[in-house]
Amino acid sequence: MSISHTRLSNADRWSELCDKQIAVLDRLSASFPERSEQIAALSHTWEVMQQQVNEGKSMHSLAL
């Protein structure tokens, strides 16, 4: 099996990290409404990464 098809051994930790980053960004958006569009884009990137990690994709195959 190639590296690009190997599931992350620490996928649960990556998913937790994504949750934390999304929560931080949500708080930032509330504190800095003038930056909400940019913060939403960053948050979306973390959401996509979390979804891909939860689907069992490796870091090499993540499409951000």
N, C-alpha and C positions, 0 to 999 in steps of 0.2 A: 504494500500500500504506500503510495507517495505521501509526502508531507502535506501537500495541499488537500488531501482527503482525510487527514487524521483529525479527529475531534479534539478540541482543546481539553487538556487534562484538568485544567482549572476553570472550566466553563462556568461553574456555579459562582466562583469568585468574580469572574468577569461580569456576570449578570448583576451581581450585587454592586459592583463598581459602577456599572451603567445606571442602576437605580439611584445611587448616591449622586452621581453627576447630574442626572435629570432633576433631582430634587434641589440641588444647589442652583441650577440654572433657573428653575421655577421661582425660587426666592429672589434671585437676581432680577428677574423680569419684573417682579412686583416692586422691587426697590428702584429699578431704573426703567420705567415705562417707555422712556424715549429710545431705549435700545431693545425693546421687546421683539422687533423683527429679527435682529441679528441673533439675539439670545434664543429665539424660537428655532432658528436654523441650526444652531449648535445643539440644542436639545434634540432636535429631530435626528441629527447624526448619531447621537448616543442611543436613541430609540432604535434606529436601524441596526446599529451594531449589536444591541442587546437581542433583538429579534433573530439576527443571523447566528449569534452565539447559541441562543436557545434552540435553534434548529439544528445545531450540531456542526456548523461550519467551522473550519479552521481559520486561524488568523491569516493564512496565505490566500484564502478564498473570499475574505470579507470584501464586499463592494461598498465603499462609502461614497 
